[in-house]
Amino acid sequence: MWSRKLFRSAGPSPLLVLGMHRSGTSAVSGALVCLGACAPKTLIPSAFDNVRGFWESDVIRALNDEILASAGRAWNDWREFDRDWYATSAAVAFRRRMRRALSAEFPGAILPVIKDPRICRLVPLWSTVLKELAWRPTILLVLRSPVEVAASLHARDCRMGATKPISLSDGCLLWLRHVLDAEANSRNLPRALIVWNSFLDNWHAELERVQDQTGIRFPNWSDNGFRQVSNFLSPHLRHHQVPSGGFQIDPKVNEWIRETYLAACELSEHPARESALRSLDQVRVQVDGFSSKKPEQLAASIDASDTAADHTEARRPVGVQVLA
């Protein structure tokens, strides 16, 4: 158990909120701000798919897109990140820009909220930069059912009029990569895993557990802060919900994704459970090998759920047909 206290020494102690896109990271970040954490200076404006705000820096988001592109990746690319890239001159130059961005986005902040799903793919780089700044991060990894995430991504793309919306299979694979990378690369840092549905059911208990597991203390952990969080959160945040039990038998979720979700949820309650950590390690090795295939091999190996019939079903508002 981490025993570090938030205000033990001078210097920022950022909350690094990680999680796949559409996983509830925005709602969690907004709740943290209600409890006294600091939002970035240059916020991404709210949008139709996130009316309560994203609570992330537009500057940092753009920088992460540049970093991914420099390494031959993008936010919607689930292949393994090239670890050799971290030793390149480009990585060194980006670290300088990241330090400047953090200082500009959180001037004088003690408890900054740094949130961008892209950071899931770049935890080694961000943790290095935070160490260079003598900032002491705490990781909050938000977990949502991959089927719900995939359905939400697909529905958002359809509402935006995308010519090729993210398929359910690709959405689940993106979830898998983000969660595996974020979990593996944050094990040496103070952290807590937050299960999205549990957060919506009882955010107070979830964040109380976060404080117990990490040693952080929210400055506005008071009746005033609790009222702000309750007013901020809403039942309408619960979109594309998969009924209890449906996740295990949905045909679009293969064994890797199922094992990853169950093991990560187990870590939320038992952070050091070796069996869950071993399971995640085994899945990650298999996924890395799978993603290294040639494009034509990958296309032939992707879940057969990406058929014309499946895409017709996916166009329905809920996005996923769940077997009860």
N, C-alpha and C positions, 0 to 999 in steps of 0.2 A: 504494500500500500504506500502510495506517495504521501509524504508528510510535509512537503513544501507549503509554506503559507504565503499568501499573495503578496503581502506588504512586508515580507521579511527584510528586503533590501531595496535600494533605489533601483530604478529602471523599469521599463515596461514589461508586463507579463501578458503577452497577447493570447487571446483565445483563437486558435486556428480551427475554424469550423469546416470540416471536410464531409464529403458525401457526394454521391452521384447527382447530376441534374435531376430536378423534380423529386427530390427525396425529402423535402421539408427543411433544408438548410436555411432557407430565407426566414421561415417562421421561427426556427430556433434562434437565429441571429437577432431577429427583432425582439424576441423575448429577453435575450441577454442585454440588449441595449436598455430595455425597460428596467432591468435590474441593476443598471449602473455602469455597464460596459460602454465603450466608445465606438461609435460608427465612423467609417472613413469620411474624409472631407468631401470627396467627389463621388457621390452616390449615383449608381445607375438608376435612372428614373423608373418608376413603377410602370407596369404594362398590363394589357388585358389578361395575360396568363399569370400575373402576380401583382394584384392590385394593392396589396399591402407593402409592396416594396421588396427589392432583392437584398438590401442591406450589404451590398458589396461595392468595392471601389471600381469605377469605370477605368481608372488608370491601371490598376493591378490586373483587371480582366484583360485589357488590351495587351499588356506586357506579357501575360501568360500565353496569349495567342501567338505572339511573336516568338516566344521561347519554343513552343510546340512546333511551329513552322520551321524554326531553325534546325530542329532535330528531325525534320521530315514527318511530323505528326500533326494532328488537329484534334480538337475537343471530341469529335465524333469518330475517332480512329481507336479501335480497341486493341491494336497490336501492341506488343511489348515495347516500352520506351528503350531507346539505345543508351545503355548505361555508360558507354565510352564517351558519349557527348559531354558528360559532366567534366571531363578533363580537357576540353577544347578551349581555345582562346575565346570563342563565342560565349561559352558559359561564364568565363571570367568577366567579360564585358557586361553580360546580363546581370551578374551579381552586383556590380557597381550601380547599375540603373535601379535594381530592386531595393538597394539600401536607400537611395535617394527617394524612391517612390514611397517607401514606408515612412521615412522621416517627414515627407510632405503631407501624406494622407492622415497621419496621426500625431500632429505636433503636440507634445506635452502629455499625451495620453498615458495613463497607467495600465488600463485594461482594454487594449484595442481588440476589436472583433475583425479578424482577417478571414474573409469568406469568399471563396470562388471554387466551384467544383473542379476546375482545371488543376488546382493545387494537388488534388488526389494523385495526379500523374507526376507531380514534381516535388514531392515531399523532401527528398534528399537535398535538392537545390534550395528550397525555402528554409529548411532547418539549418543549413550552412550559413545562409545570409542572416538569419535571426541570431545565430551564435556569434557571427562577426559583429553584430550590433550590440551584443550582450543583452539581448531580449530573451526572456525565459518562457517559451511557449507551452501551452497546454492544449492538447488535441481533443476535440470533440467530434467524433465520427458518427454521423447520423445514418441510420439504417432504415430503409423502407423496402417493402416487398418488391423484388425486381419486376414482377408482373405488373404491379401498380405503376412503377416507374415507366416501364415500356409503354403501357397504355396511355399514360399522361403525355409522354413525348410524342407518341403518334397522334393523339388528339390535338395537341398544340400545333403540330406541323400541318394538320388538316385545316385547322381554323385559320392558319396563316396562308393557306392556299399553296403549300409546297407541292411542286410537281412530283416529288418522290419522297413522301413522308418516311421517317425512320420506321422500319418494320419492327414488329414485336420481337423477333429473334435478335436483330441487331441491337435493339434497346436493352434486352437482357444481357447481351454480351458486353455492351458498354458499361452497364451496372457492375458486371462481374469484374471487369478490368479496374474500374475506379475503386471498388471496395477492396480488392486484393492488394492493389498498390498502396492505398492509403493505410490499410491495416499493417502490412508487412514493414513499411518504412517508418512507422510511428511507434514501434514497440519499445524503443529506447527513450521515449519521452513520456512525461505525465499525460495520461489520457483517460477518457471515458467514452464508451459507446452508448449512443442514445437510440432506442428503438422508436421509430416515428409514431406508430399507433399508440404505444405506451405514453409517449409525450403528449399526444392529443387527449388521451383518456385522463391523465393526471400529470400535467407538466410540473407541478410543485414537487411531487415525489421523485420524478426523474431528475430534476435539477438539484434536489437535495442529495440524491445518490451521487450525482456528478461532483458535488462539493466534498462528499465523504471520500470518494475514490481518488480525487486529485489533490485535495488540500487547498483548492482555491476558495475564496469567499467573495460573493457578489456584494458590492457596496450598498446596493439598494434592496437587500434581502429583508424586506419589511412590509407592513400592511400596504403602504403606499406603492411599493414596487409590485406587490401581488395584484393590486387593483389594475395597475397599468398593463401587466401581462394578460390578465383576464379580459380586459377591454380590447387588447391587441389581437388575441387569438380568437378564432371563430370556428364553429362547426363546419362552415362552408369550405374550410381548408382541406377537409377530408374528401378528396375526389378519387375516383377510380379505385374504390376500396374492394379488395378481394375478400369474400366471406371466410370466416375461420375454417380451416381445413382444405379450402380450395387450392391453396398454393402448392401443397404437396402433390396434387394429382393433375395440375394443369399441364397439358401435353407440350406446351411451349417452353417449359422449364426443364432443362436437362440436369443431370446429376451434379455437375460441377456447381451450377448456380444454386441448386437446392442445398448442397453441402455447405457452400460458402455462407448462405443466409443463416442457416441453422447454427453453424459454428460461431459466426459473428454475434448473433443474438445471445448465444451462451456466454460469450466474453463480456457482454454488457453487465451480467450479474456476477460472473466469476472471471475477473480480468486476467488471471494467471493460469487458467485451466489448460494444462499441457495437451490434453486430447484435442481440444478445439484448435489450439495453435498448430499442432501437427497436421490436422485435417486441412487447415488453410494452406500450410506449406505444400502439402501434397497436391492440392488443387492448383496452386499457382505454378508449380513445375509443369503440370500437364497442360495448363492453358498457355504457358509460354511456348511450349513445344508445338501446340496446335497453331498458335498465331504466327509461327515462323514459316509455315507452309507457303508455297507459291500461291499467288492470287487465284489461279485456276483450280488449284487443289482445295483452297479454302471455299470457293464458290460451290464445289461439289460436296463439301463436308458440312456446310451450314444446315441447321435443323430444317427438316422438310416442311415445317409449318409455314415457311415462306412460300406458299402457293397462292394461286389466284383466288381460290376459295377462302383461304385464310385472310387475305387482304380485304376481301369483301366483308368478312365478319368483323375485321378490325376497324372498318369505317363506321361501325355503330358507335354511339356516344360513349359507351363504357370502354370501348377499345379492346376488351378481352372477353372471350366466352369462358367462364369458369364452371367447371363441373362441381356440382354440390353432392 
